[in-house]
């Protein structure tokens, strides 16, 4: 058998864009024949998938799944919205959300977990899907919420299928009440969170850096009024309260009646809101804006 040198692995990687370990395995399987190794990678779909891995994937779907006292949510990205309508892609997102119920929200653990109904990993299943559909795809993030007593409700805004959409919310409610009551309230809170985008559950959970920035801005605004320091301090305190009402879920005005506070609505039913997660598809991903006319001209060799 030919010696599999680092230089040989490097050359194959440059030729295919496949991962280092995949290249080494391909060379071992083909006795160091680089052309045969290229074909081996292509047959496995690894070469094609690797070449697509540099593309920005900001579309796709958010998926949710539920179990007793637990719910999970994942975001799986693709390059175009067209893929979100692909049944194979939709099934994959649903399966990964269900897998997260038992595996948890660690992305690397999710990728390494055995994909349902197969003997290979979830990452290998994703690689096959990339090669079949022809777009880069990534499992971007996951969240799992649990309660000891109560319910974890899910809400999907503008669902394309049950449990699949572009804005998903998990809501954890601790306490004892009828399950139907807790699930209804959880769904209503989910709708509220989808609309208002709170940054924190309660005042103690507000990021200190965000609070300091807000205080600095509000203090400068108040100082511009020319009022005495004591008055300025009270002005800032009042505006900070308003800030909390905007970004803290429990302090927000309940969107369903426009009057109550979320905390009061939850307390009235003898429950405690212990956590929430909101995923909006593509949030925070820097999307590439391309000039389609220029791409066509470049392809055609027109300068």
ZAKESE-723426 format. One record per residue (C-alpha): residue in three letters; x, z, y; residue number from 1. Coordinates in pm, whole numbers. Each point is the difference from the previous one (the first is absolute). Layout:
N
[rec 'ALA'; [X; Z; Y]; NUM]
...
//
This chain:
303
[rec 'UNK'; [0; 0; 0]; 1]
[rec 'UNK'; [125; -88; 347]; 2]
[rec 'UNK'; [103; 287; 224]; 3]
[rec 'UNK'; [-272; 81; 257]; 4]
[rec 'UNK'; [211; 52; 311]; 5]
[rec 'UNK'; [-113; 132; 336]; 6]
[rec 'UNK'; [81; -339; 152]; 7]
[rec 'UNK'; [-228; -174; -250]; 8]
[rec 'UNK'; [-286; 242; 79]; 9]
[rec 'UNK'; [58; -55; 372]; 10]
[rec 'UNK'; [-11; -377; -37]; 11]
[rec 'UNK'; [-327; 15; -193]; 12]
[rec 'UNK'; [-150; 235; 256]; 13]
[rec 'UNK'; [94; -236; 284]; 14]
[rec 'UNK'; [-146; -295; -189]; 15]
[rec 'UNK'; [-332; 168; -81]; 16]
[rec 'UNK'; [-51; 293; 234]; 17]
[rec 'UNK'; [-90; 215; -302]; 18]
[rec 'UNK'; [98; 366; -30]; 19]
[rec 'UNK'; [348; 100; -116]; 20]
[rec 'UNK'; [-115; 160; -326]; 21]
[rec 'UNK'; [-230; -294; -78]; 22]
[rec 'UNK'; [293; -239; 52]; 23]
[rec 'UNK'; [223; 203; -231]; 24]
[rec 'UNK'; [-270; 8; -267]; 25]
[rec 'UNK'; [-54; -375; 30]; 26]
[rec 'UNK'; [370; -66; -47]; 27]
[rec 'UNK'; [17; 230; -302]; 28]
[rec 'UNK'; [-301; -173; -154]; 29]
[rec 'UNK'; [151; -346; 55]; 30]
[rec 'UNK'; [358; 76; -95]; 31]
[rec 'UNK'; [132; -39; 354]; 32]
[rec 'UNK'; [-138; -353; 48]; 33]
[rec 'UNK'; [-101; 4; 368]; 34]
[rec 'UNK'; [-229; -305; -21]; 35]
[rec 'UNK'; [-180; 146; -301]; 36]
[rec 'UNK'; [-19; 334; 184]; 37]
[rec 'UNK'; [-170; -171; 296]; 38]
[rec 'UNK'; [-257; -146; -238]; 39]
[rec 'UNK'; [-43; 340; -167]; 40]
[rec 'UNK'; [-76; 163; 335]; 41]
[rec 'UNK'; [-240; -278; 95]; 42]
[rec 'UNK'; [-190; 36; -327]; 43]
[rec 'UNK'; [-35; 373; 62]; 44]
[rec 'UNK'; [-123; -65; 352]; 45]
[rec 'UNK'; [281; 213; 138]; 46]
[rec 'UNK'; [175; -272; 195]; 47]
[rec 'UNK'; [-314; -117; 173]; 48]
[rec 'UNK'; [-105; 355; 84]; 49]
[rec 'UNK'; [337; 91; 145]; 50]
[rec 'UNK'; [9; -305; 225]; 51]
[rec 'UNK'; [-331; 109; 151]; 52]
[rec 'UNK'; [104; 363; 53]; 53]
[rec 'UNK'; [130; -58; 353]; 54]
[rec 'UNK'; [-332; -124; 134]; 55]
[rec 'UNK'; [-212; 233; 211]; 56]
[rec 'UNK'; [-303; 127; -194]; 57]
[rec 'UNK'; [-254; 152; 239]; 58]
[rec 'UNK'; [-328; -118; -155]; 59]
[rec 'UNK'; [-151; 108; -333]; 60]
[rec 'UNK'; [-238; 285; -84]; 61]
[rec 'UNK'; [-48; 374; 11]; 62]
[rec 'UNK'; [-145; 139; -324]; 63]
[rec 'UNK'; [-156; 336; -89]; 64]
[rec 'UNK'; [-78; 173; -330]; 65]
[rec 'UNK'; [-168; 332; -81]; 66]
[rec 'UNK'; [6; 263; -272]; 67]
[rec 'UNK'; [-130; 358; -34]; 68]
[rec 'UNK'; [126; 193; 307]; 69]
[rec 'UNK'; [252; -275; 83]; 70]
[rec 'UNK'; [18; -340; 168]; 71]
[rec 'UNK'; [281; -248; 60]; 72]
[rec 'UNK'; [61; -281; 243]; 73]
[rec 'UNK'; [265; -275; 3]; 74]
[rec 'UNK'; [97; -287; 225]; 75]
[rec 'UNK'; [132; -313; -169]; 76]
[rec 'UNK'; [123; -272; 234]; 77]
[rec 'UNK'; [23; -377; -30]; 78]
[rec 'UNK'; [97; -271; 247]; 79]
[rec 'UNK'; [-344; -152; 68]; 80]
[rec 'UNK'; [-361; 110; 13]; 81]
[rec 'UNK'; [-75; -273; -255]; 82]
[rec 'UNK'; [161; 212; -273]; 83]
[rec 'UNK'; [-239; 288; 74]; 84]
[rec 'UNK'; [-278; -222; -139]; 85]
[rec 'UNK'; [192; -71; -321]; 86]
[rec 'UNK'; [-162; 177; -296]; 87]
[rec 'UNK'; [332; 70; -174]; 88]
[rec 'UNK'; [135; 164; 315]; 89]
[rec 'UNK'; [-319; 202; 47]; 90]
[rec 'UNK'; [18; 121; -360]; 91]
[rec 'UNK'; [364; 101; 48]; 92]
[rec 'UNK'; [-79; 208; 311]; 93]
[rec 'UNK'; [-288; 174; -182]; 94]
[rec 'UNK'; [221; 77; -301]; 95]
[rec 'UNK'; [280; 141; 218]; 96]
[rec 'UNK'; [-249; 223; 187]; 97]
[rec 'UNK'; [-128; 129; -334]; 98]
[rec 'UNK'; [355; 53; -123]; 99]
[rec 'UNK'; [80; 210; 308]; 100]
[rec 'UNK'; [-266; 254; -108]; 101]
[rec 'UNK'; [229; 113; -281]; 102]
[rec 'UNK'; [346; -111; 120]; 103]
[rec 'UNK'; [-27; 122; 360]; 104]
[rec 'UNK'; [94; -156; 332]; 105]
[rec 'UNK'; [373; -54; -60]; 106]
[rec 'UNK'; [46; -377; 28]; 107]
[rec 'UNK'; [304; -19; -226]; 108]
[rec 'UNK'; [-182; 199; -268]; 109]
[rec 'UNK'; [-299; -233; 33]; 110]
[rec 'UNK'; [223; -307; -39]; 111]
[rec 'UNK'; [168; 149; -306]; 112]
[rec 'UNK'; [-326; 109; -166]; 113]
[rec 'UNK'; [-134; -206; -289]; 114]
[rec 'UNK'; [-256; -247; 130]; 115]
[rec 'UNK'; [-342; 59; -164]; 116]
[rec 'UNK'; [-58; -211; -311]; 117]
[rec 'UNK'; [364; -110; -29]; 118]
[rec 'UNK'; [334; 127; -123]; 119]
[rec 'UNK'; [188; -83; 319]; 120]
[rec 'UNK'; [33; 164; 341]; 121]
[rec 'UNK'; [-226; -47; 301]; 122]
[rec 'UNK'; [293; -156; 188]; 123]
[rec 'UNK'; [43; -256; -280]; 124]
[rec 'UNK'; [-372; -79; 20]; 125]
[rec 'UNK'; [35; -47; 375]; 126]
[rec 'UNK'; [299; -230; -54]; 127]
[rec 'UNK'; [-211; -213; -234]; 128]
[rec 'UNK'; [-278; -11; 260]; 129]
[rec 'UNK'; [246; -109; 271]; 130]
[rec 'UNK'; [125; -282; -219]; 131]
[rec 'UNK'; [-356; -109; -86]; 132]
[rec 'UNK'; [-155; 15; 348]; 133]
[rec 'UNK'; [313; -106; 189]; 134]
[rec 'UNK'; [10; 265; 273]; 135]
[rec 'UNK'; [207; 308; 64]; 136]
[rec 'UNK'; [-192; 319; -82]; 137]
[rec 'UNK'; [86; 368; 30]; 138]
[rec 'UNK'; [-153; 333; -90]; 139]
[rec 'UNK'; [46; 150; 343]; 140]
[rec 'UNK'; [-145; 352; -9]; 141]
[rec 'UNK'; [-229; 237; -187]; 142]
[rec 'UNK'; [-183; 325; 61]; 143]
[rec 'UNK'; [-161; 247; -242]; 144]
[rec 'UNK'; [-221; 291; 112]; 145]
[rec 'UNK'; [-120; 279; -233]; 146]
[rec 'UNK'; [-227; 302; 31]; 147]
[rec 'UNK'; [-49; 298; -231]; 148]
[rec 'UNK'; [-370; 32; 84]; 149]
[rec 'UNK'; [-189; -259; 195]; 150]
[rec 'UNK'; [34; -376; 26]; 151]
[rec 'UNK'; [238; -271; 116]; 152]
[rec 'UNK'; [-213; -277; 147]; 153]
[rec 'UNK'; [106; -359; 63]; 154]
[rec 'UNK'; [-115; -244; 265]; 155]
[rec 'UNK'; [84; -371; 24]; 156]
[rec 'UNK'; [-82; -180; 323]; 157]
[rec 'UNK'; [-133; -355; -47]; 158]
[rec 'UNK'; [77; 1; -372]; 159]
[rec 'UNK'; [67; -341; -158]; 160]
[rec 'UNK'; [-81; 158; -339]; 161]
[rec 'UNK'; [-80; 358; -102]; 162]
[rec 'UNK'; [311; 206; 79]; 163]
[rec 'UNK'; [189; -286; 166]; 164]
[rec 'UNK'; [29; -85; 369]; 165]
[rec 'UNK'; [217; 16; 311]; 166]
[rec 'UNK'; [-64; 354; 131]; 167]
[rec 'UNK'; [-27; 282; -253]; 168]
[rec 'UNK'; [-43; 375; 45]; 169]
[rec 'UNK'; [31; 302; -232]; 170]
[rec 'UNK'; [-166; 329; 100]; 171]
[rec 'UNK'; [61; 332; -180]; 172]
[rec 'UNK'; [-271; 267; 24]; 173]
[rec 'UNK'; [51; 343; -157]; 174]
[rec 'UNK'; [-295; 227; -80]; 175]
[rec 'UNK'; [-314; 32; -204]; 176]
[rec 'UNK'; [-310; -205; 68]; 177]
[rec 'UNK'; [-198; -270; -176]; 178]
[rec 'UNK'; [229; -289; -90]; 179]
[rec 'UNK'; [-235; -250; 165]; 180]
[rec 'UNK'; [16; 200; 325]; 181]
[rec 'UNK'; [380; 15; -4]; 182]
[rec 'UNK'; [35; -369; -85]; 183]
[rec 'UNK'; [-243; -100; 275]; 184]
[rec 'UNK'; [182; 211; 259]; 185]
[rec 'UNK'; [336; -128; -124]; 186]
[rec 'UNK'; [-113; -360; 39]; 187]
[rec 'UNK'; [-133; 72; 349]; 188]
[rec 'UNK'; [333; 159; 96]; 189]
[rec 'UNK'; [174; -305; -147]; 190]
[rec 'UNK'; [-207; -227; 227]; 191]
[rec 'UNK'; [88; 226; 294]; 192]
[rec 'UNK'; [374; -11; -82]; 193]
[rec 'UNK'; [-6; -379; -42]; 194]
[rec 'UNK'; [-150; -31; 349]; 195]
[rec 'UNK'; [194; 267; 193]; 196]
[rec 'UNK'; [347; -13; -162]; 197]
[rec 'UNK'; [88; 371; 35]; 198]
[rec 'UNK'; [370; 84; -13]; 199]
[rec 'UNK'; [-32; 353; -141]; 200]
[rec 'UNK'; [-243; 217; -196]; 201]
[rec 'UNK'; [21; 304; 228]; 202]
[rec 'UNK'; [187; 112; 311]; 203]
[rec 'UNK'; [283; 156; -202]; 204]
[rec 'UNK'; [66; -336; -168]; 205]
[rec 'UNK'; [63; -189; 326]; 206]
[rec 'UNK'; [358; -129; 9]; 207]
[rec 'UNK'; [200; 223; 242]; 208]
[rec 'UNK'; [179; -304; 144]; 209]
[rec 'UNK'; [-333; -172; 73]; 210]
[rec 'UNK'; [-132; 314; 168]; 211]
[rec 'UNK'; [313; 36; 214]; 212]
[rec 'UNK'; [-22; -364; 111]; 213]
[rec 'UNK'; [-364; 46; 93]; 214]
[rec 'UNK'; [74; 318; 194]; 215]
[rec 'UNK'; [281; -172; 190]; 216]
[rec 'UNK'; [-225; -289; 103]; 217]
[rec 'UNK'; [-291; 226; 95]; 218]
[rec 'UNK'; [227; 234; 200]; 219]
[rec 'UNK'; [143; -290; 199]; 220]
[rec 'UNK'; [-351; -130; 67]; 221]
[rec 'UNK'; [-119; 344; 113]; 222]
[rec 'UNK'; [305; 53; 225]; 223]
[rec 'UNK'; [-89; -321; 183]; 224]
[rec 'UNK'; [-311; 178; 128]; 225]
[rec 'UNK'; [219; 228; 213]; 226]
[rec 'UNK'; [-186; 312; -115]; 227]
[rec 'UNK'; [168; 341; -52]; 228]
[rec 'UNK'; [185; 64; -331]; 229]
[rec 'UNK'; [-269; 241; -127]; 230]
[rec 'UNK'; [-272; -261; 51]; 231]
[rec 'UNK'; [217; -269; -158]; 232]
[rec 'UNK'; [48; 221; -308]; 233]
[rec 'UNK'; [-378; 38; -40]; 234]
[rec 'UNK'; [-48; -375; 50]; 235]
[rec 'UNK'; [249; -73; -278]; 236]
[rec 'UNK'; [-166; 254; -231]; 237]
[rec 'UNK'; [-337; -165; 51]; 238]
[rec 'UNK'; [139; -347; -64]; 239]
[rec 'UNK'; [180; 120; -316]; 240]
[rec 'UNK'; [-336; 121; -131]; 241]
[rec 'UNK'; [-134; -348; 67]; 242]
[rec 'UNK'; [302; -146; -182]; 243]
[rec 'UNK'; [-80; 213; -306]; 244]
[rec 'UNK'; [-360; -122; 8]; 245]
[rec 'UNK'; [129; -355; -20]; 246]
[rec 'UNK'; [262; 30; -276]; 247]
[rec 'UNK'; [-97; 303; -214]; 248]
[rec 'UNK'; [-269; -72; -260]; 249]
[rec 'UNK'; [-161; 346; -2]; 250]
[rec 'UNK'; [-15; 4; 382]; 251]
[rec 'UNK'; [-152; -347; 37]; 252]
[rec 'UNK'; [-362; -65; 93]; 253]
[rec 'UNK'; [-197; -103; -310]; 254]
[rec 'UNK'; [-65; -374; 34]; 255]
[rec 'UNK'; [-329; 29; -190]; 256]
[rec 'UNK'; [-173; 206; 270]; 257]
[rec 'UNK'; [232; -17; 303]; 258]
[rec 'UNK'; [-29; 374; 64]; 259]
[rec 'UNK'; [124; 225; -283]; 260]
[rec 'UNK'; [363; 65; -82]; 261]
[rec 'UNK'; [121; -106; -344]; 262]
[rec 'UNK'; [101; 360; -73]; 263]
[rec 'UNK'; [-354; 123; 71]; 264]
[rec 'UNK'; [-154; -265; -226]; 265]
[rec 'UNK'; [225; 104; -291]; 266]
[rec 'UNK'; [-43; 375; 61]; 267]
[rec 'UNK'; [-378; -34; 1]; 268]
[rec 'UNK'; [10; -106; -366]; 269]
[rec 'UNK'; [236; 282; -99]; 270]
[rec 'UNK'; [286; -241; -73]; 271]
[rec 'UNK'; [359; -36; 115]; 272]
[rec 'UNK'; [162; -331; 89]; 273]
[rec 'UNK'; [350; 29; -148]; 274]
[rec 'UNK'; [141; -350; 38]; 275]
[rec 'UNK'; [-54; -366; 73]; 276]
[rec 'UNK'; [192; -326; -26]; 277]
[rec 'UNK'; [-72; -324; 184]; 278]
[rec 'UNK'; [162; -329; -102]; 279]
[rec 'UNK'; [-48; -311; 210]; 280]
[rec 'UNK'; [137; -316; -156]; 281]
[rec 'UNK'; [329; -114; 154]; 282]
[rec 'UNK'; [12; 291; 245]; 283]
[rec 'UNK'; [354; 37; 133]; 284]
[rec 'UNK'; [135; -316; -162]; 285]
[rec 'UNK'; [168; -235; 243]; 286]
[rec 'UNK'; [-162; -335; -62]; 287]
[rec 'UNK'; [184; -325; 53]; 288]
[rec 'UNK'; [-175; -243; 233]; 289]
[rec 'UNK'; [92; -352; -95]; 290]
[rec 'UNK'; [-39; -328; 186]; 291]
[rec 'UNK'; [-185; -213; -257]; 292]
[rec 'UNK'; [67; -328; 187]; 293]
[rec 'UNK'; [372; 77; 10]; 294]
[rec 'UNK'; [1; 80; -375]; 295]
[rec 'UNK'; [-164; -334; -79]; 296]
[rec 'UNK'; [243; -185; 225]; 297]
[rec 'UNK'; [298; 176; -161]; 298]
[rec 'UNK'; [-125; -83; -347]; 299]
[rec 'UNK'; [-42; -364; 98]; 300]
[rec 'UNK'; [347; -8; 155]; 301]
[rec 'UNK'; [-133; -56; 352]; 302]
[rec 'UNK'; [206; 160; 276]; 303]
//
